[in-house]
Amino acid sequence: MQDFSPADHFRFPDEPDAVELRAFTHGLQPATVPRMMEHFAEDWRRFGVDAWNEVPNHWRPDSNDEVGWWTLPTYLGDEFIAPLLGAPEGTCIHQPHVHWTVQCLLSAPEVAGRGDRVVVSDTAFPSVLHSVQQWAALQDLAPAIVPSDDRNQVDRRAFLDRIDANTAMVALSHVGFTTGARLPDAFLREVAETAHAHDALLALDGYHAAGSMPVDVQALGCDLYMGGLLKEACGSSGNAFLYVRDGLELTPRLTGWFGDAAPFDFRPDPEPHPDVRRRFLGGTTAVASMYHAVEGVRLLLNYGLDAVRAHSLDLTGRAIERADTADLPLRSPRDPDVRSAMVLLEVAEAEKLTAYLKNHHIYIDSRQDEVVRMAPFLWNTTEDVHRTFDQIETALSSGAYKNASVHSTGPVT
Ligand SMILES: Cc1ncc(COP(=O)(O)O)c(C=O)c1O
């Protein structure tokens, strides 16, 4: 990485030899976060309730744009989230989490009005998969859950075949969270065309894609694209986002007075805000998280998403080479075109190996005690990958990891 010193931009754990490889679950903290959180405390103290109308623009200090807590969700949407997704101004908004966004979406009669099925892959994250099932009875929208193939990846042919005249919406994860498999653009475009031919909507959950690679929502042809800023985008909880295709009319019933056209008129009847994306706001927006929401996005955009992706592919490629040498079967894709930022390896007693590495300040995670996941990302070096695999090889050959206590690993998202 030329001209990019991770130590200048990120805050690392205390151990000087720490190797953080869990970008897929919670990226490192950007160096500007403490200052931004001080700004939050100071704005609150100095301006009190007036901060809803105006605070200094800490997010774009060089601009003359006026911001206040009231307008931050759309301001961050335009200035930071839209560039992450190749989306035009006016289409993106900050959200608290994907669960909320999907619930809002399913509550819109314009979804159910298009058909009586939501076609969803069984590989979708629970925030999508469970929500689709929870809304089924309320909206006459039966879930059509398409089983994955024998590698736990989206069965592309079967998925396309399920989209028909009854389909109201199609939902897919851009990157599978259990496989690290990225759906190819050509397939997603075919899904979009098929869905649109039946007047259905395409909603993509890009949690593990946005921030780790360039995404172009318009080229993909999706109607909605959602995700979070916790992982590769290095934010913390309370930070997610939504893109709504320009011109798409949606009036979610699960909306709040912050999504009303005239919130301070306190009229007896609700009236949806003219800006469709704002209708995805609920009650009083949580403000503190928006102070640190986009500090990681800022770094990724400054570095350039093409360069972020190139670095990630280089390091995941090296990890795969080392896994091959160590005879560790790969659970995630090898092909760079369908690889994401994460590499999954099959290892017996994966939890113990994870705990052992943690004791050596190398942070990965495990799933179902049968795979380990790692995502060497922007702050990692080739040296980090080699140190990790040197330790893995030592652990496996000596069997020392079998004595590691798994209590230290704990659940991670
Ligand atoms: C693909 C995917 N979608 C969504 C989420 C999170 O959803 P939510 O924002 O509802 O917690 C995750 C993981 O945390 C995920 O991996």
PDBQT file of the ligand as one rigid body, heavy atoms in Angstrom, charges set to zero:
ROOT
HETATM    1  C1  LIG A 501     -25.496 -10.191   5.447  1.00  0.00    +0.000 C 
HETATM    2  C2  LIG A 501     -25.842  -9.502   6.741  1.00  0.00    +0.000 A 
HETATM    3  N1  LIG A 501     -26.934  -8.726   6.806  1.00  0.00    +0.000 NA
HETATM    4  C3  LIG A 501     -27.276  -8.086   7.943  1.00  0.00    +0.000 A 
HETATM    5  C4  LIG A 501     -26.500  -8.207   9.082  1.00  0.00    +0.000 A 
HETATM    6  C5  LIG A 501     -26.862  -7.484  10.332  1.00  0.00    +0.000 C 
HETATM    7  O1  LIG A 501     -28.209  -7.089  10.348  1.00  0.00    +0.000 OA
HETATM    8  P1  LIG A 501     -28.730  -6.038  11.408  1.00  0.00    +0.000 P 
HETATM    9  O2  LIG A 501     -28.270  -4.697  10.962  1.00  0.00    +0.000 OA
HETATM   10  O3  LIG A 501     -30.203  -6.176  11.357  1.00  0.00    +0.000 OA
HETATM   11  O4  LIG A 501     -28.174  -6.418  12.746  1.00  0.00    +0.000 OA
HETATM   12  C6  LIG A 501     -25.344  -9.017   9.040  1.00  0.00    +0.000 A 
HETATM   13  C7  LIG A 501     -24.439  -9.235  10.199  1.00  0.00    +0.000 C 
HETATM   14  O5  LIG A 501     -24.295  -8.773  11.170  1.00  0.00    +0.000 OA
HETATM   15  C8  LIG A 501     -25.025  -9.672   7.847  1.00  0.00    +0.000 A 
HETATM   16  O6  LIG A 501     -23.933 -10.443   7.777  1.00  0.00    +0.000 OA
ENDROOT
TORSDOF 0
